[in-house]
Amino acid sequence: MHSRPEADDPRLGEVSEGRILRAILARTEPGAHTLLGPGDDAAVVAAPSGSVVATTDTLVHGPDFRLAWSSARDLGWKAAAVNLADVAAMGAKPTALLVALAVPRDLRLSFVERLADGFRDACAALAPGCAVVGGDLTVSDVLTVAVTALGDLEGRAPVTRAGARPGDVVAVAGELGHAAHGLAVLFGRFRDGDAPVAVDPARLGPGESAAVAAQLRPSPPIGLGTVAAAAGATAMMDVSDGLALDARRLAEASGVTIELDRSALGDAPERALAGGEDHALLATLPDGVLPPGFRVIGRVVDRGDEGLLCGGHPVDVSGWDPYRDWDSVAG
């Protein structure tokens, strides 16, 4: 990638906050629901349905991403995508993002420009009409990206985790286990001792490039959240921590048991059950209802002793946990 001369690409500690903000704002685009965008004390976003869905997520260098593996553009994309997926899981249409950055002084100005490009690109590709409408900027020794996403329900009730009913089918839209596969590749192949090193595409085998991309630049099916809601989804959630953990959460919230069909989980069912960060949409729907883009992976039954079964057996999978040792991923 072409790099700018250092004179044109100063470190953040060498320029004013105003210049940094101008560089970021030059890369934003107006959103379809934005009534007042960046530049004032707060943004104003239309809420046509009268209700606003709001969610927030924080990515911290170390536990959540490594700059040796993630470009600034990929990081912006991922920070947007994980928040957009939470809005979609409520059956809402994303309308706006608020981005708070805590950045080290020695990062280059071009880094935050590419970060802003990632946010813009993700909104355009995954949630057209959604845009960054404001945020905050501060200094920190640890790079931190905190995002708040807003959405509109378009007149529908929110789809929560608590509505699944016995007799419903369990369906998913998006990939399962690919991001976990990508993370295992990164930890297993692109480290020098404990230190991560840049990804060499030539060292990626068949299917591994897509898996690494799923980890670093996820593309959840954001538009299918409203599709599922309109079709009558009884419950829905974003699969961020692994199918097993999140399906169990949905089952517990609804007071039911979810029974997964192991044969419907692809060629690597254990990875599909345990792997996190794919941000697929998990939904329960009335029997006979299957929106486009979803595939059936199980059914909802009356509550038994176990909240989650797979192939008729209890599932003992913990799923993704940000507090565990990252080295366990590679094992």
N, C-alpha and C positions, 0 to 999 in steps of 0.2 A: 504494500500500500504506500502511496506517495506521502511523504511527510513534509510538513511546512518548515521553512527555516525557523530556527529558534527565535529570531527577532520577531517573527510574525506569530509565534506560538509560545507566549510566555507561560511561566508557571503561575498557578492561581494566586500564590502568595505575592506575586509581583504586580498584580493588576487590581483594580477596584471591583467592588461588588457590582457596581453599575455596569461595568464592561462585561462581566461574566453573565449578568442577567440579559443584557442586550444580545449577547451571542446565543444564549438559549432561546430567547423569544423570537429571534430571527428565523428559527427553525420550527416554530409552532404554526399550526394552521387553525383557522376558526372552526369551531364545532357547530353542528347543526342545531344544538340546543343552547348555545352560548349567547346570552343577551349582553353580557359585559365580560370581556376576557381579561387577560393579564394586563397589569399596569396600574390598577387601583388598589385600595386596601383589601378588597375581596372581589371575587367574581360573582356574577349572577347567571344562574343556569335555569332554564325553563323546566318545569315539571308538569307536563300536560295532564297527567293522570291525577295530580294533587298529592301524590305520594312519592317519596324519594327513597331509593335503596342506597345504602351507604356501606362501604367496607374498607378496610385498610390492611396493608401488609408491609413488612419491612424486610429488606435484604441487607445483610451486613457482611462485609468482606471477612472471610474466614469460615464461619459456619454456613453461609448461604451461597457464596460464590468465591471464585479465585480469579484474580485478574490475569494470571498466567494462562488460564483457559478461556476466559470470557473477554471478548472485546467490549469496548464501551457501548457500541451499537447493540451488540447482543444483550448486554446487561439492561439497557433501556427497554429493549423489546420484552425481555423476560419480566422485568418489573411491571410493565404494563399488562402483559398477558395473564399473570397470576391473579391480578386484581380484577381484570375483565371477566375471568372465569367465575369468580365469586358472585359477581353481579348476574351473570348469565344463569348461574345455578339457582337463583331466586326467581327465574322466569322473567327477568327484566332486561331492558335494552340499555347498554352502557351509554351515558351521555357526556361524562366529563371525568378528567383525572386531575388531582392536585398532587404535586410532587415536591417533597422536601428532601434536600440534599445536604449531607454533612460530608465535606470533602477535605482531604489533606492539602496543605498549601503547595506541595511539590508536584501535584498533578498539572498537566498542561491544559491550556484553554481549549485545545482541540478535543480533549477527552470529554468535557462537558458538552461540546458541540455534537460529537458523535453520540453521546448518551441521549441528547435531545432528539437526534435523528432516529434513534431506536424507538423512542416513545411515539414519535410521529408515524413511523412506518408500521408499528404494531397496530395503532389505532386505525390507520387506513386499511390494513389488510384484514384485521380481525373484527373490528367494530366501526365500520364507516359511519361518520357523523360524530363520533366521540373525539375529544381533543383534550390536551392539557390546557387548563384554564387558569392555573396559578400554582403557588407553592411557596417554598422558603429555601433559603440558602444560608449555610453556616459552615464553620471550620471544625474539623475533627481529625484526629490522628488515624481514625478508622473510617474508611469509606462506607457510608450508609445511605441507602436509598429507601425512603418511606413514601408510600403512595396511598392516597385515598381515592377510591373510585365511586362515582355516583351513577345511578341508573333510574329509569322510568318504567313503571309497571304497565303502562299503556291501558289502564282501566281494569286490569286483572288483579285478582288477589295474589299475594306472593306465594310461591311454591316453597314450602318449608321441608324440613326433614321429618316432620311429625305426622304426615298424612298417609303413609303406606298402609294398605289394608290386605288382609288375607284374600288370596285370589288374584291379586295384581301380578303382572309380570315385572321382572327386573330387567332393565335395559341400560345400555351404555352407548354413548357417542364419543368417539375419539379413541386414542391408543391406550393400551395398558402395558406397563412394564418397559416401554422403550426408553424412557428417561432414566430409569434405574440401570438398564443395560449400559446406556451412555456413561453414567457416572462410574460404573464399575470399570469400563474401558479407560476412563480418564485416570482413575486411581491406580489401576493395574499397569498402565503402560506409559503414562506421561508424568512421571515423578523422578526426581533425582534425590534419592534418599527420602526425606520428608518433604522436600520442596517441590511444588508443582512446576512443570516446564511446559513450554508452548506445544500445542498440538501439531503434529506433523501429519498432514492428510495422507501421505504416502504409507504411513504405518497402520492405516485403518483398513480392515478387511471388509468383505461384502456384508452389507447391513450395518456396519459399525459407524459409518459416516452419518447415516440417518439417525442412529441411536444417540450419538454425541450431539447432533443438532437438536434432537428432542429434549435433551437435557439443558443445553445452553440457550436455545431459542424455541421454546415450546409454542405450538400453534393449536391451542384448544378450540373446539368448535363453538365459538361464542354465539353465533347466530342461531344455533339449535336450542338455546335455552328458551327463547320465546316460542319457538316451534313446539317444543315439548309442553310448555305451559298452555298454549292454545289448544293442543290436542287433549288436554285433560290430565296431565301428569299429577299424581297424588302426592308425590314427594320427590325431591331432587337435591343433589349436592355435587360439589366439585370434588373430584378424586385427587386430592393433593398429597395425602399421606399414605397412599396405597389402597387398593380395592378392599382388602380384608378389613383394615382398620376403619375405613370410612363407611363401608357397608354395615359394619357392626354398629357404628354410631347412628346411622340412619335407622337400623332395626330397633335400637334401644329407644331412640326418640319417638318412634311410632308404636312401641310396645308389641312388636311382631318378631318373627324369625325370618331371616332371608336365607334361602337355599340356592346356592349357586351351582350351575352346571359346569363341571370341570372341563368337559369337552368343548365348551363355548369360550374358553379363556385363551385359545391360541396354542402355539407350539411350546410356550414356556409358561405353564399355568402358575408355577410357584413365583416366578418373577412378576406375573400379572397381579398376583395376590399381595405380594410384599412390597413391590416397587412403588415409590411415590413420585410426585412432581410431573406426572403426565397431564394433569388438569383436565381429564376427561369428565364428561357429565354423566352421573349415575342417576337414573330416574326409575320410579315405579309408576306403572300405568295400568288402567283397567285392561283385563284380558281381552285380546282382540284389537287393541289399539297400539300401533307401533309407528311413530312419526318417521318421516324420511331421515336417514342419517343415523338412526338408532338400531341396535341389534340386541336380541334377547339373550341374556346370560343367566337367567334364573327366575325364581318365583317367590312370592311372599306367602308364608303359611302362618297358622296360628302360633302364638308364642309358646315355645317349649322351654326346656332347660337351657338351651343354647340360643344366642341371638343370631349366630351365623353358622351355616353349614355349607360344605362344599362336597359334592358327591355323596351326600348323606352323612358326612363325618364333621365333627367340630373342627374349626380352623384355628390353629395355634400360630398366628403370624402377628408380629408386633406392628409392622409398617414403619414408615419414616418417622424418625424422632430427631429433631435438631439438637437435642442434648446428648445424644450418644456420640461415641468416638467415630469420626469420619473414616478412620482406617478400617472400621468394620465393614464399610461398603465394598471394599475391594475383595473381601474374603468370600 
